[in-house]
């Protein structure tokens, strides 16, 4: 039986030629409301190149089978592709294959970690898991800028264990207050969970400094890398974090697939969260023993096709070059930020001079609700995100309930940014908001 064909990535493009890359993404040729699609919502979900679509389709067409189970040819081919995908995705973030746990996404990965620590607190997996058990009064530290996925699981873990949840504050410009962090992360801190790049602000956070503070007190670090994996060169072991999560659908890959990276000693020590088939060695009616990591965290039928699709996505990203992607998106961010600052009535969130950032800006248009602004842009074929972006506490800090977010990816062009800026300039006029009306409203 012939093995499925894994599509090759597009030829390396250096420096990045986004106009040429657009041809690899079929949806970008679509029209929306009579206009060329300008897709500026990649922070929510990225578009998928043909190589990814073909990889998943070819697996389903030629090798579809359950992995790690059958002795027949299809099962062996599917297992090889599945584990090859693990190696490819792990390598993309600088890790070894045994350091990557497949999950359905970053939210699932964060909940896995929180529930595994909760199970350790119950004594499951002892004595290996004992260092991760929490006692009442232990502290879990997050930040004021987190996505809800890296906040609510820790709230729930604190409620179950009696731990105390604390938060590193953000300054008015959106940067984290490291002076405050140094006083918050202390001898009772057991977990420090924070985002690499804010999904609202686009600011790259100081990972090394936060990891150093956590390591000084022996705390476990958990990194949300959803907004960095597609946009920055990423080496998780080099960053020094203990655990990290990312989502495939934000990095050109399919939905319902993501990864949990962990240092080997951490994954080996933590007890599993989901249990059932495919993650055990021995089972009696009263007792079970588990496979080593990563398989002990992968109960049940796995998302084999999406994993293979994600491997195709990371090969595509590697072929274009993470350094090229980051440089391209930084240039787009600078162009977009400069244009937005010149538009009357636009307030940028996280406009911190000199801060390292990715191609993402959130903003408010005075006198116009974010949802209305988003609908106006959509009528012109421009796709942006509106709302609190699953970061309601951060929006409250800025005195608002919602903002407009425009986020770029490797396939965006200067023309996309310019069309977006032209449209934003027309928002207030369309809704009849003038400087005089603003003053009267205020």
C-alpha positions as CSV (number, residue, x, y, z in Angstrom):
1,X,0.0,0.0,0.0
2,X,1.3,3.4,-0.9
3,X,1.9,5.9,1.9
4,X,-0.1,9.1,1.8
5,X,1.5,12.0,0.2
6,X,2.4,14.8,2.6
7,X,2.4,18.0,0.6
8,X,5.6,20.0,0.6
9,X,5.6,23.5,1.9
10,X,5.9,26.4,-0.4
11,X,9.5,27.4,-1.4
12,X,11.3,29.5,1.1
13,X,10.5,33.2,0.8
14,X,13.2,35.5,2.2
15,X,12.5,38.4,2.7
16,X,8.9,37.5,3.1
17,X,6.8,38.2,0.1
18,X,3.2,38.2,1.5
19,X,1.7,38.9,-1.9
20,X,3.1,35.6,-3.2
21,X,2.2,33.7,-0.1
22,X,-1.4,34.7,-0.4
23,X,-1.8,32.3,-3.3
24,X,-1.3,29.4,-0.9
25,X,-4.4,30.4,1.1
26,X,-7.5,29.7,-0.9
27,X,-9.9,31.7,1.3
28,X,-8.0,34.9,0.7
29,X,-9.2,35.0,-2.9
30,X,-12.8,35.3,-1.6
31,X,-14.9,38.5,-1.7
32,X,-16.8,39.7,1.3
33,X,-19.7,42.1,0.9
34,X,-18.5,42.9,-2.6
35,X,-14.9,43.7,-1.5
36,X,-11.6,41.8,-1.5
37,X,-11.3,40.0,1.8
38,X,-8.9,41.8,4.2
39,X,-8.5,39.3,6.9
40,X,-7.2,40.9,10.1
41,X,-8.4,38.4,12.7
42,X,-5.6,35.9,12.8
43,X,-5.2,36.3,16.6
44,X,-8.6,34.6,16.8
45,X,-7.9,32.0,14.2
46,X,-5.5,31.9,11.3
47,X,-6.3,30.9,7.7
48,X,-5.0,27.6,6.4
49,X,-2.7,27.1,3.4
50,X,-3.4,24.4,0.8
51,X,-0.5,22.3,2.2
52,X,-2.4,21.9,5.5
53,X,-5.8,21.2,3.9
54,X,-4.1,18.6,1.6
55,X,-2.2,16.9,4.4
56,X,-5.3,16.2,6.5
57,X,-7.3,15.2,3.4
58,X,-4.6,12.8,2.2
59,X,-4.4,11.1,5.6
60,X,-8.1,10.5,5.6
61,X,-8.0,9.3,2.0
62,X,-5.0,7.0,2.2
63,X,-4.2,6.0,5.8
64,X,-7.1,6.7,8.1
65,X,-7.0,4.4,11.1
66,X,-6.7,4.4,14.8
67,X,-3.2,4.9,16.2
68,X,-1.3,2.8,18.7
69,X,-3.8,0.0,18.5
70,X,-4.0,-2.1,15.4
71,X,-1.5,-4.5,13.9
72,X,-2.6,-4.0,10.3
73,X,-0.9,-1.9,7.7
74,X,-3.2,1.2,7.9
75,X,-2.8,1.3,11.7
76,X,1.0,1.2,11.4
77,X,1.0,3.9,8.7
78,X,-1.4,6.1,10.8
79,X,0.8,5.6,13.9
80,X,3.9,6.5,12.0
81,X,2.3,9.7,10.6
82,X,0.9,10.6,14.0
83,X,4.3,10.3,15.8
84,X,6.1,12.0,12.9
85,X,3.7,14.9,13.4
86,X,4.5,15.0,17.1
87,X,8.2,15.2,16.3
88,X,7.7,18.0,13.7
89,X,5.5,20.1,16.1
90,X,7.8,19.5,19.0
91,X,10.8,20.5,17.0
92,X,9.1,23.7,15.9
93,X,9.1,24.8,19.5
94,X,12.5,23.5,20.3
95,X,11.4,20.4,22.2
96,X,11.8,16.7,22.0
97,X,8.9,14.5,20.9
98,X,8.4,13.1,24.4
99,X,7.9,16.6,25.7
100,X,4.8,17.3,23.6
101,X,1.4,16.2,24.7
102,X,-1.4,16.4,22.1
103,X,-4.4,18.4,23.4
104,X,-7.5,19.8,21.7
105,X,-6.1,23.3,22.1
106,X,-4.5,25.6,24.6
107,X,-7.6,25.8,26.8
108,X,-7.5,22.0,27.2
109,X,-3.8,22.1,27.9
110,X,-4.2,24.6,30.7
111,X,-7.1,22.7,32.2
112,X,-5.0,19.5,32.0
113,X,-2.2,21.1,34.0
114,X,-4.6,22.7,36.6
115,X,-6.5,19.4,37.1
116,X,-3.2,17.4,37.2
117,X,-2.0,19.6,40.0
118,X,-5.3,19.2,41.7
119,X,-4.9,15.5,41.5
120,X,-1.4,15.7,42.9
121,X,-2.9,17.7,45.8
122,X,-5.2,14.7,46.4
123,X,-2.2,12.5,46.6
124,X,-2.6,10.9,43.2
125,X,0.8,10.0,41.7
126,X,2.6,10.3,45.0
127,X,5.5,10.3,45.8
128,X,6.6,11.7,42.4
129,X,3.7,14.2,42.3
130,X,4.2,15.4,45.9
131,X,6.3,18.5,44.9
132,X,3.3,19.8,42.9
133,X,0.6,19.3,45.6
134,X,-0.9,22.5,47.0
135,X,-1.8,23.3,50.5
136,X,-4.2,26.1,51.8
137,X,-2.4,29.4,51.6
138,X,-0.1,28.4,48.8
139,X,-0.2,31.0,46.0
140,X,-0.9,30.9,42.3
141,X,0.2,34.0,40.4
142,X,-1.2,35.1,37.1
143,X,-1.3,38.5,35.5
144,X,-3.9,41.2,34.9
145,X,-3.6,40.8,31.1
146,X,-4.4,37.1,30.8
147,X,-6.9,35.4,28.4
148,X,-9.6,33.8,30.4
149,X,-8.2,30.4,29.5
150,X,-5.1,31.2,31.6
151,X,-7.1,32.7,34.4
152,X,-10.3,30.7,35.1
153,X,-8.6,27.2,35.4
154,X,-6.4,28.7,38.2
155,X,-9.4,30.3,39.9
156,X,-11.0,26.8,40.0
157,X,-7.8,25.2,41.2
158,X,-7.5,27.7,44.0
159,X,-11.2,27.1,45.0
160,X,-10.6,23.3,45.1
161,X,-7.3,23.4,47.0
162,X,-7.5,26.5,49.3
163,X,-4.7,28.2,47.4
164,X,-4.7,32.0,47.0
165,X,-4.8,33.6,43.6
166,X,-2.6,36.7,43.1
167,X,-2.1,38.8,40.0
168,X,0.9,40.8,38.6
169,X,-0.6,44.2,37.6
170,X,-0.3,45.9,34.3
171,X,0.8,49.5,34.0
172,X,-1.3,52.1,32.1
173,X,0.6,51.4,28.9
174,X,-0.1,47.6,29.2
175,X,3.3,46.5,30.2
176,X,3.6,44.2,33.2
177,X,4.8,45.8,36.4
178,X,8.0,43.8,37.2
179,X,8.7,45.7,40.4
180,X,5.3,44.6,41.7
181,X,5.9,41.1,40.4
182,X,9.1,40.9,42.5
183,X,7.1,41.5,45.6
184,X,4.1,39.3,44.6
185,X,6.1,36.2,43.7
186,X,7.3,35.0,47.1
187,X,8.0,32.0,49.3
188,X,4.4,30.8,49.1
189,X,4.2,31.1,45.3
190,X,3.9,27.6,43.8
191,X,2.7,28.4,40.3
192,X,3.3,31.4,38.0
193,X,1.1,31.3,34.8
194,X,1.4,34.1,32.3
195,X,1.1,34.8,28.6
196,X,4.0,35.2,26.2
197,X,2.2,37.8,24.1
198,X,-1.0,39.5,25.1
199,X,-3.9,38.7,22.8
200,X,-5.3,42.2,23.5
201,X,-2.2,44.4,23.5
202,X,0.2,42.5,21.2
203,X,3.1,43.2,23.6
204,X,5.7,40.5,24.1
205,X,6.1,40.0,27.8
206,X,9.5,39.6,29.6
207,X,9.6,35.9,29.9
208,X,13.2,35.6,31.2
209,X,12.6,38.1,34.0
210,X,9.4,36.4,35.2
211,X,10.9,32.9,34.9
212,X,13.8,34.1,37.0
213,X,11.5,35.4,39.8
214,X,9.6,32.1,39.8
215,X,12.7,29.9,39.8
216,X,14.1,31.9,42.7
217,X,11.3,30.6,44.9
218,X,10.9,27.2,43.3
219,X,7.6,27.9,41.5
220,X,6.3,26.1,38.5
221,X,6.0,28.3,35.4
222,X,3.2,27.9,32.8
223,X,3.4,29.9,29.6
224,X,0.5,30.7,27.2
225,X,2.2,30.7,23.9
226,X,-0.8,31.0,21.7
227,X,0.0,34.4,20.3
228,X,3.8,33.8,20.0
229,X,4.0,30.3,18.4
230,X,2.8,31.6,14.9
231,X,4.6,34.9,15.0
232,X,8.0,34.6,16.8
233,X,10.9,32.2,16.6
234,X,10.1,30.0,19.6
235,X,12.3,27.8,21.7
236,X,10.4,26.8,24.8
237,X,13.3,24.9,26.5
238,X,15.5,27.9,26.0
239,X,12.9,30.2,27.6
240,X,13.2,28.1,30.8
241,X,9.5,27.6,31.4
242,X,8.3,24.3,32.9
243,X,5.1,24.0,30.9
244,X,3.6,25.8,27.9
245,X,0.5,25.6,25.7
246,X,-0.3,26.6,22.1
247,X,-3.2,26.1,19.7
248,X,-3.0,24.7,16.2
249,X,-5.8,26.8,14.7
250,X,-3.9,30.0,15.5
251,X,-0.8,28.8,13.7
252,X,-2.2,27.9,10.2
253,X,-3.3,24.4,11.5
254,X,-6.6,22.7,11.9
255,X,-9.1,23.2,14.7
256,X,-9.3,20.8,17.7
257,X,-5.5,20.3,18.0
258,X,-2.9,21.9,20.1
259,X,0.1,21.1,22.3
260,X,1.2,21.0,25.9
261,X,5.0,21.3,26.2
262,X,6.6,20.2,29.4
263,X,10.0,19.6,30.8
264,X,10.4,15.8,31.0
265,X,10.7,15.7,34.8
266,X,7.5,17.8,35.2
267,X,5.4,15.6,32.8
268,X,6.8,12.5,34.4
269,X,5.8,13.6,37.9
270,X,2.3,15.0,37.3
271,X,-0.6,12.5,37.4
272,X,-3.0,12.3,34.5
273,X,-6.2,14.3,34.2
274,X,-8.3,12.4,31.6
275,X,-8.2,8.7,32.0
276,X,-9.4,5.7,29.9
277,X,-8.1,3.7,27.0
278,X,-4.7,4.1,25.3
279,X,-2.9,5.6,28.3
280,X,-2.5,2.6,30.5
281,X,-0.1,-0.4,30.9
282,X,-2.0,-2.6,33.3
283,X,-5.7,-2.6,34.4
284,X,-7.6,-4.6,37.0
285,X,-11.1,-4.0,38.2
286,X,-9.7,-2.0,41.1
287,X,-6.4,-0.5,39.9
288,X,-4.6,0.9,36.8
289,X,-1.1,1.8,36.0
290,X,-0.2,4.4,33.4
291,X,2.1,4.8,30.4
292,X,4.9,7.3,30.7
293,X,4.4,10.9,29.4
294,X,3.2,12.0,26.9
295,X,0.9,9.1,26.4
296,X,-0.4,9.0,29.9
297,X,-2.1,12.4,29.2
298,X,-3.6,11.2,25.9
299,X,-6.6,9.1,26.9
300,X,-9.0,7.9,24.2
301,X,-9.1,8.4,20.5
302,X,-6.7,11.1,19.3
303,X,-7.2,13.8,16.7
304,X,-4.9,12.1,14.2
305,X,-5.8,14.0,11.1
306,X,-5.6,17.4,12.8
307,X,-2.2,16.5,14.3
308,X,-0.9,15.7,10.8
309,X,-2.4,18.9,9.5
310,X,-0.6,20.8,12.3
311,X,2.7,19.2,11.3
312,X,2.1,20.5,7.8
313,X,1.4,23.9,9.2
314,X,4.7,24.1,11.2
315,X,6.6,22.9,8.2
316,X,5.1,25.7,6.2
317,X,6.0,28.2,8.9
318,X,9.5,26.8,9.1
319,X,9.9,27.0,5.4
320,X,8.9,30.7,5.3
321,X,11.1,31.3,8.4
322,X,9.9,32.5,11.8
323,X,12.4,35.3,11.8
324,X,11.1,36.5,8.4
325,X,7.5,36.2,9.7
326,X,8.3,38.2,12.8
327,X,10.1,41.0,10.9
328,X,7.3,41.2,8.4
329,X,4.6,41.4,11.0
330,X,6.6,44.0,13.1
331,X,6.7,46.2,10.0
332,X,3.0,45.8,9.5
333,X,2.4,46.6,13.2
334,X,4.5,49.8,12.9
335,X,2.5,50.9,9.8
336,X,-0.8,50.1,11.4
337,X,0.1,51.8,14.7
338,X,1.4,54.9,13.1
339,X,-1.8,55.2,11.0
340,X,-4.2,54.6,13.9
341,X,-2.4,57.2,16.0
342,X,-3.2,59.9,13.4
343,X,-6.9,59.2,13.2
344,X,-9.0,61.5,15.5
345,X,-10.9,59.7,18.2
346,X,-8.9,56.5,18.1
347,X,-7.4,55.3,21.3
348,X,-4.8,52.5,21.2
349,X,-4.6,50.0,24.0
350,X,-1.1,49.0,25.0
351,X,0.7,51.7,23.1
352,X,4.0,51.3,25.0
353,X,6.9,53.1,23.4
354,X,9.8,50.7,22.6
355,X,7.9,47.6,23.6
356,X,8.5,44.5,21.6
357,X,5.3,43.5,19.9
358,X,3.6,41.4,17.2
359,X,1.3,42.5,14.5
360,X,-1.7,43.2,16.7
361,X,-3.5,46.3,17.8
362,X,-6.7,46.8,19.9
363,X,-8.3,50.2,19.9
364,X,-11.4,52.2,20.8
365,X,-13.2,54.6,18.6
366,X,-14.7,57.4,20.7
367,X,-18.4,57.6,20.4
368,X,-18.8,54.4,18.5
369,X,-19.4,51.0,20.1
370,X,-16.8,48.4,19.1
371,X,-19.5,46.1,17.6
372,X,-20.8,48.9,15.4
373,X,-17.2,49.7,14.3
374,X,-16.7,46.1,13.5
375,X,-19.8,45.9,11.4
376,X,-18.8,49.0,9.5
377,X,-15.4,47.4,8.7
378,X,-17.1,44.1,7.7
379,X,-19.3,45.9,5.2
380,X,-16.1,46.9,3.4
381,X,-14.7,43.3,3.5
382,X,-12.4,43.9,6.5
383,X,-12.5,41.1,9.1
384,X,-11.5,42.2,12.6
385,X,-12.4,41.0,16.1
386,X,-14.7,43.0,18.5
387,X,-15.5,42.4,22.1
388,X,-13.4,41.8,25.2
389,X,-11.3,39.2,23.4
390,X,-11.7,36.8,26.4
391,X,-9.8,39.3,28.6
392,X,-12.6,41.1,30.4
393,X,-10.5,42.2,33.5
394,X,-7.9,43.9,31.3
395,X,-10.7,45.8,29.4
396,X,-12.1,47.0,32.7
397,X,-8.7,48.3,33.7
398,X,-8.8,50.4,30.5
399,X,-12.3,51.6,31.4
400,X,-14.1,49.8,28.6
401,X,-16.1,46.6,28.0
402,X,-15.0,46.0,24.4
403,X,-12.5,47.1,21.8
404,X,-11.8,46.5,18.1
405,X,-8.8,44.2,17.4
406,X,-6.9,44.0,14.1
407,X,-4.2,41.2,14.0
408,X,-1.9,40.3,11.1
409,X,-0.2,37.1,9.9
410,X,2.4,36.2,7.4
411,X,-0.1,36.5,4.5
412,X,-1.1,40.1,5.2
413,X,0.3,43.0,3.1
414,X,0.8,46.7,3.4
415,X,-2.2,47.1,1.1
416,X,-4.3,45.2,3.7
417,X,-3.1,47.6,6.4
418,X,-3.8,50.7,4.2
419,X,-7.3,49.5,3.2
420,X,-8.0,48.9,6.9
421,X,-6.7,52.4,7.9
422,X,-8.8,54.1,5.2
423,X,-11.9,52.3,6.5
424,X,-11.2,53.2,10.2
425,X,-11.0,56.9,9.1
426,X,-14.6,56.7,8.0
427,X,-16.1,55.1,11.1
428,X,-17.0,58.2,13.1
429,X,-18.3,60.1,10.1
430,X,-20.5,57.2,9.1
431,X,-22.1,57.2,12.6
432,X,-22.4,61.0,12.8
433,X,-19.8,61.4,15.6
434,X,-18.0,64.7,15.5
435,X,-15.6,66.4,17.9
436,X,-18.5,68.7,19.0
437,X,-20.8,65.7,19.6
438,X,-18.1,64.1,21.7
439,X,-17.8,67.1,23.9
440,X,-21.6,67.3,24.3
441,X,-21.8,63.6,25.1
442,X,-18.9,63.9,27.6
